[in-house]
Amino acid sequence: MAQSEVWEREYKQQLLVTRGEQPQASVARFFKTLRKEKITLEGVYVLDLGCGIGRNALYCAQQGAIVVGIEISKEALKIAKERMREAKVKVEYVHGDIGSVLPFGDNFFDVILDVTSSNSLSESERAIYLQETTRVLQPDGRMFVRALCKDGDVNAKRLLKDHPGKEKDTYIMPELGLVERVFSREDFLTAYKPYFNVYFFEKETHYSMFNGTRYRRNYWIAYMKKNLDA
């Protein structure tokens, strides 16, 4: 089943998706760090990759940012637009695939968010995603990535063993059919460093919900700047 079909079904059933009103805690910490550098969201152009139902996009818009959210699921965008109207803010929502050429100009965005959105990309799609995020990010822009972590994650290793995907360190989520990629520290840095300067990198652990059950998962959190030599 194509990943777009999987996400359409997921946003209708919502086995994995959570409908929080606040941004993810790791995203909020990222923006707090930027404020310490005197970077606020007022008037800043933000791209939310795989924006889902708009949890992080709405937060940015409420802080005065000019926000574009791109999402592969039409059902998710329908919900996101409803939430936008309820919040009385403006977000431009675009139906699209983050593993393809992005419909934006060069150096267009100041901040890009990837909150466990690119983990479902194939290796060929990931190569395009890395090239395109570099292209549309301002030379002094910032990128936030939260990615699935393989290191020390018992559930990730179980899924890799019991439900392996076709590509390296991928598994197929049971019941969903969603393909996900988990990264070792070395693999994550190897993928991103040709395109970005990673200036903050850590592992965080918290619980995710799937079909009403809580699972302990590890994530990589990365703050990055565009590599001008790329």
N, C-alpha and C positions, 0 to 999 in steps of 0.2 A: 504493500500500500504506500502511495506517495506520502511524504511527510506533510504536505499541505492538507491532505485528507485526514490524516491523523490529528492534526491540530484543529481542524473544523469540528471533528467529533469530540475532541477533548473540551473545547470551549462550550459545547452544548451539554456535555455530561459533567464536566468539571471534577474529574477524579484527582487531578494533579494541581490545577490552578487554585490559587487563593485570592479572595477578593478584599484585600486590605485597603484601608483608606489612606494610609501613610506610606511613604516610600520604604523600601527595604532598609533595614538598619545600616547595612554596609554602604548603601548609596548616601544616606543621610550623613554618615561619617566622612565620606569623600567630600561632600559639599562643605562640611564644617572645616575640613582641612584647607579647602580653597579659600574660605573666608579668612582664615589666618594669613593667607598670602594676599589679602586685600582683593580677592576675586569674588564678586557677587554674581548672582544670576540675573540681576536687572539688565535687560537689553541684550543678554547673551543668547547666541543661537545654539540650541541643543538638539541633537539627534538621538532619539531613543530607539535603538535597534531591537526588533522583536518586542514591540511595546506592549503586546497583550491587550489587557483591558484598561491600560493607561495609568496604572498606579504611580509610576515614577514620572511620567509625562505631566500628569496633573499637578504634582508637587512642584515641578520646575516652572510650570506656567503660573502657578499661584505666587511664586517668588519673583515674577516679572520677566521670566525668560521667554524667548521666541522659540517655540518647541515644534518639532516635527517628529511624529511617531510612525515608524514603518512596521507593518505586520502582515504575515502571510495568511492569517485567518480572517475571513470576512465576518464571521460570527463575533470574533474578539473585537474587531473594529466597530461593529454595531453597538456592542456594550460600551466600548470606550467613548463613543460619541454621545451616548446617553448620559454617561457619567460626566462628560465635559459640560453638557448643557445644564445638568443639575448643579455643577460647581460654578457655573457662570464665568468660565475662563475660555481662552482660545488655544486650541491645539490643532495643528494641521496633521490629519491622519492620512497615511498613504498605504494603499494595498500593494505590497511588494515582497520580494524575496531578498533577504540580506546576503544570500550566497550568489547574487548576480550583480550586474553593473547597477550602481545606485543612480537614481534620477536627479542628481544634484550637481551643482558646479564645483570646480576645484576650490579648495580652501574656504568652503562655505560655512562650516560649523566651528564654534569655539570649544564645544564639549560634545563628546560622544559617549553614550551609555550602552554597554552590552551586559545585561544582567542575566546570565545563564541563557542567552539566546542563541549564541553561535555553537553551542555544544551539539546541536542536531545536524550540523553541516557535514557534508562529505569532505574528503581531503581536497578534491578539486574545487568545491564551493568555498572551502576555507581559504584557498589561495586567492580567489577573487575577493572575498571579504577583507582580507588583509590589505590587498592592493587598493581597494575602494575606500576603506576607512582612512587609510593614509592620504589618499587623494583629496577627499572632501574635508579633511581636518585642517584648520588654520595652522600655519607654521609654529605658532606659540600655543596651540590648542592642547586640550587634555582629553585623555580617553580613560574610562573606567571599565574594567572587565571583572566579572565574577564568573569563574569557570569551575566545572566539576573536577574535583581532586581525586586522584587515584591513591596517593600516598596515605597509608594508614586508614583507609576507608574499607571497613569490612563488607558493607553492603555493595560497594562498587566492585570489589573483587568477587563477591558471590554472583553478581549479575554477569560479570565478564565470563565466569566459569559456566554458569547455567544457561545463559541466554546470549551467546556471543554473536556479534555482528560480523560483517564481512571485512571491515577495515580495522587497522590497529586500535586496540583499546576502546572498542565500541561494543555496546550490548544493545539488545532490543528489549524495551520495557514490556514485561508481560501484561496482558490485558489491553495495553495501549497500542503496541506495535511501533512505538516511537524509538528511533535509533538515537543513542546518546554516546558522546565521546568523553572519556575521562583522561586527565593529564597528570603525568608525573611532573615534579618541579622542573626537571631537565627538559622534558618535552614542551612544556608551556613556554619556557624562556627561549628555547630554540625556535619555536614558531613565531614569537612576537618580536624578538630582538632585532631582526633585520629591518623591521619597519618602525619600531618604537623604542624609545629609551624608557625602560621600566625603572621608576625611581622609588616606588613603594611596592612591596610584594610580601604577602603573608598568607598563612593558611588559617581558616576559621572553621569552626564546627558548630552546626546547629541541626535542628530537627526539621524534616520536610514531611508534609502530609501527602499520602497517596491513597485514594479510595478509603479515606477515613482512618488510616493507620499512620502512626508517626515513625519515621525512619531517621536514624542518625547519619548525617552526611557531612563530608568535608568539601570545602570550596577553596579555590585560590582567589585572592583579592589582589588586583593589580591597578596601580595608578601609573599612567604612561604619558609621555610627551612624544610628539612626532619626531622621528629620526630624519633630520634634514639631509642626511647623506644617503638616504634610501633611494 
